[in-house]
Amino acid sequence: MLVSAALIVKNEERFLGQCLHSIRELVDEIIVVDTGSTDRTKEIAREHGARLDDFTWIDDFAAARNHALDIARGEWILYIDADERVRPCSPDRLRAQVSDPSYVAYYVLLHPRPKFTAYPELRLFRNDRRIRFRGIIHENIWPGIDAYRAEAGGRIGRSDLIFDHEGYEGDQGHKHLRNLPLLLRAVREHPDRVFGWCHLASIYVALGQERLAEDAWQEALGIVRKKSWLLPEDSLPYVGLIRRQTARGDDVEPLLTEAIGKFPHNLHLLWLRGRTLMRDGRFADAIPIFERLIQYGGTGVPDDSTAYDRRLFGVLPYDCLATCHFRLGNYSDSRRYFELAAKCDPDKLEYRVKAALCSQLQGSHSNRPEVTSPLE
């Protein structure tokens, strides 16, 4: 048996059928470990031929995932969540890749939300006792991969698999309540993990605890500033704090400059730079930044280590460019960008209204208008 898919689930009847359907031609067995479902999850798993096993939830994601690995019989593990789907691909190509004895693991490309770009995640790896997850939340397979490679070697490659994740849409309240105590425990046990602090901050934001969110981001920022080498996720406390401080009207220039110096290819930071320039009335300086973002939308994102909302390369910079040109009195350019924004988001009436306003102003004024309220 070559490939086993391994899932842990609880009350996933909404997603599970589509997930299992997407992998049925790619794997030789499907392991579904249920941690206490009360809906049709188990029934759906059986309908798709999965090997179903129960595991008592002990507030530890790694423990549940490792139970699935313990009972898997394949030579390789495809680790996937119930709210994810694999796009159609060649089973023969996948089997050829995992049949190569020189590899220990492969990345897949994961789209974390609909209409987001993808980033690589290690989701396909050899079924070996040394390779197990660690961590009660944000469980990590890398220590196991490193242990395996230290003894047996092995390369890490990129597979052709592309995952789409849909579980972040809709009300996340139940996940926040589940994850909050786990994250508080995780940051106490491992206070040096940046992503844990940033996830904690995002939950506090969702719960309306803005001050606690800022404190969590500051903890993460302190860790990043002491690091000798950086991961893509280390940009998160900068993004969170800059957005928070911008909303409060603070001067974010020093922090933004520091962030871009550490993460020069991060396009979210580039976007925040443009928005900050706009806030400060520096519309001419902001225009080239938004033009660059649009260019990336056509040529491809240069940084695939982070997932980006695709609107960052379309409707959002079009909107900002239209506003910048309007403030500078360039009504023809402003109209053009509002029209492009309207094409990206045809349901948003205000873009068409603003484009019409620019056409009127273009024909009747040569200077900046006194009334700017339509763009407020």
N, C-alpha and C positions, 0 to 999 in steps of 0.2 A: 504494500500500500504506500503510495507516494506522498499525497498531500491530505492533511486533515485541516478542516476549518474549525476554529475554536471560538465559541461565543459564550458570554455570560449574559443572562437576561433576567428581567423582572417586569412584568406587565408591559410587554412590547407587542401586543397584538396589532397595533397600528402599523408597525414597520416590518415585523419579522418575516412575513410571507414574501415580500418583495426582496428582502435581503437574501433569503435562502434560495429563491428562484434565480437570483443573479449569479450565484456561485455553484449551482448544481452541476454544471458541465466542467467546472474547473478543478473540483476536488473529489477525492475518493471516499471521504466520509465527512459528516458534519457532526460536531460535538456541541450540544446545547446544554449548558449548565444553568439551571433555574434556581434563583435565590429567594423564591417566595411569591411567585405570580398568583394573582387571584382572577385574572381574566383568561382569555383563550390562548395565551402564549404557548402553553404546553401542547395543546391540541394542534396548533399550527405547526409546531416543530415536528410532531409525529406525522402529520400529513405530508411533510416534505422529506420524510425518511431519515430524520436526524436521530442520532443516539442521544437520548435525553437522560440527564442525571440531576439530582437535587443536591443543593449545597446550602447549608444553613448560613445565612448572612451574619458575618461577625465584624461588620464595619471595616472591611479590608478588601479593596479591589484586587490587590495582588494575590491574596489567598484564594479568591474565587477563580481568578484566571489560571493560577497554577494548578488548581484542581482539574480544570479542563485539559491542561497540558498533560497532567499525569495519566489521564485515561485515553488520550489520543494515541492512535496506532500508526499514523503516517510517519514517513521519514521527515516530512516538513510540516510546519504549522503555518496556516494562514490565519492571522489574528484579525478579526473583524467584529464590529458592533452591530446590534440588531437594526439601528437606525442608519446604517450605511448600505450602499449598494455598489457592486462592481460593474463598471461599464462593459459591454460586450467586447470580448477579445479572444485570441486564439488559444484554446486549451493546449494544442500541440506546442505552441511557442512557450507557454508557461512550463510544460513538462520538460522541454528541452533545457530551459534555464535551470530548473531545480535538479536536473540530472547531471549537471556539471559538478564534479567532486571538488573543484577548487573554490567553490563559494560556500559561505556559511549563512548568508542572509541577503535579502534584497529589499530595496525601497519600493514603495508604491507612491503614486501621486494622489494626494488627498485634497479634494475640494471641501473645506470645512463647512461651508454654507452654500446654498444656491446662489449663483451669480457671483461667486468669489473665484479668484485664481487658486491654483493648487500649489501645494508645497510637498516635499518628500517626507515620508514617514516610514520607519522600519516596521513592516507588518508581515514579512515572510521570512522565516528562519528555520534552521534545522531543529528537529525534535531531539533534544539532548538534555540529559539531566542537569547539566551545568547551566543551561539557558532557562532561567526562570525570572519572573517579574519580582520587583521589589517596590515597596511603597504602598501605604494604605489608600492613597489617592494619587492620581497622576503617576500610576505605576510605570516603572521603567524597566525595559528589557536589556538596556545597554550593559549594565554590569555583568549579566550572564553572557552576553555576546563577547565582551572583553575577556572574560574568564576562559571561554572556549578557545578564542583565538590565541591566548597566551600559551595554551597547551597544544593545540592542534593546528593553529594557523587558520587560514581561510579568508577569502576576499568578500567584499560587500559590493553588490551591484545594484542596478536599477532594473526592475521588471517592467513589463508593459501594462501592469494593472493600474487602473484609475478608479478611485473610490469617490463616491458622492455621499456626503453626510447631510442629513436633513433634520437631525434631532434638536437643533438649536432654534427652530422656528416655533412660534406660539408661546404659550405661558410656560415659563421655566421655574415657577415658584416651588414646585415639589422638589426639583433638583437642587435649588438653592438651600432649602431646609435640610435636605439629606447631606449636601456637601459641606455646609458651614461647620458643623462640629468636626468633621473629618479634616478639613483644612486647618482649623484652629489647633487640632492635635498635631497635624503634620508640620506646621511651622514651629511648634514648640520642640518637636523631636529633631527637625532638620531646619534650623533657622537660616541657613545659608542658601536656600533654594529660591531663586528669584521668581520662578513661575508660580510657586505656591502662594507667595505674598500677593502677586498680581491677580491671581484667581480670587483670592480672598477679597481684594479691593473691588473687583467687579461684582462680587456678590453683595458687598456693602452698598455699592451704588444702586443695585437693583432693589435693595431693601430700604433705600432712602437714607442710609447712614454715611453721608458724604464725608464727615470728619474722620470716621474710622477708615474709610476708603483711602483718604489722603495719607493717613498714618501708615497704612499698609504699603502704599506706593513708596513712601519715604524710606521704609525699612528695606524694600527691594532696591531702591536707588543707592542706599548706602552700601549694599552688597556689591552692586555693579561697579561702583567707583573703586572698590578694592581689588577687583579682578584683574589678573594679568592678561587674560584672553577672554574674548566675548563670544556669546552665542546670539543668534538672531533674537531669541526671546528676551534678551537683556535690554532690548529697546523699549519693552512694554512699560516699565515705570516712568520713563521719560514721556511717552505718549500720554499715559494716564494723567500725569501731573500737569503737563502742558495744557491739555484740554481742560482740566479742572481750573487751573489758574487763569486761563484765557476767559472762561465763562465768568470768573470773578472779577475780571478787569485788571488782573495783575500784569506786571512787566515780565514777560516770559522769554525775552531775548537772550539773557545769559544761559538759561537752561536749554533753550532751543539750539543755541550755538554749540553748547557742550554736546548735546545729543547728536547733532549732525556731524560733529567732529568724530564721534565714536562710531556712528552708523551712516556713513556718507551715501550709501546706496538704498537706504530705507525710504520708500516713496511715501509712506504715511507722514514721516517727518518733513519731507519736501512739501507735501500738501499743507501741513500745519505752518510751514514757513510762509507759503503764499497767503494763507488766511490771516496770519499775523500782520503781514505787510498791508493787506486790505484794511484790517482793523485800524492800523495806524495812518491810513490815508495815503499810503505809498502805492497807488494803483499802477503806475508805470513800471515800478520794480516788480510788482506781483505778476504782471502779464507773462513774462518769459517762463516763469515757473509753471503756470497752468498750461502754457503751450507745450512744455516738455512732457507733462503728464498725458496730454492728448496724443503726443507723438508715441509715447510708450504703448498707448492703447492700440496703435496701428502696427507697431514693429515688434511688440512683445515686451513683457516685463523683464527688466534686466536682473532682478533679484528674485529668484524662485525659492528662497529659504523662508519666505514669509508669505502668507496668503493675504490678498488685498480684495476689497470690495471693488468689483469691476466698474462701479459708478465713478470711481476715482479717476478713471481714464476716459470718461464720457460726459454724462450729464452734469456732474459736479463741477469740473473745470470749465465746461461751456457756460454754466450759470455764472461762475465767478468772472470769466472773461467778459461776458456780456455786461456785468455790473461795473467792472473796471473801466471798460470803454465808455459806458454811459457816464460815469463820473468824470471822465476826461473829455467829454463832449464829442466822442467819436461815435455818432449815432448809427452810422452805416455798419461799422464793425459790431456794435452792440446788437443791432437788429439781427445780423447774421448769426451771432452766437446764441441769441435767444431762440432763433429758428432751429438751430442745431440741437439745442437743449430740448425743444419741443418734439423733435423727431425721436430723441432718446426716451422721452417720457410724455407720450401723446395725451395722457389723461390729465396732465397738469395744465390747466387752463391759463394760469398766470403767465406762462412763457409766451403763449400766443398774444395775450393782451399786451405784454411788455414789448414784444416785437412790433406790434401795431403802433404803440406809443412812439417807439424809436423812428418808425417811418414818418409819422406826423412831425416829429421834432426835426428830422433830417430835412424835411421840405420847408419848414417855417423858421428855423433858428440856425444860426451859425455859431452861437456861443452856448456854454453850459446853461441849462435852464435853472431857474430859481426853484421850481417845485421838483423835488426828488422823491416825494412820498411814494409814488408807485413802485419804487424799487426797495422800499424799506421792508 
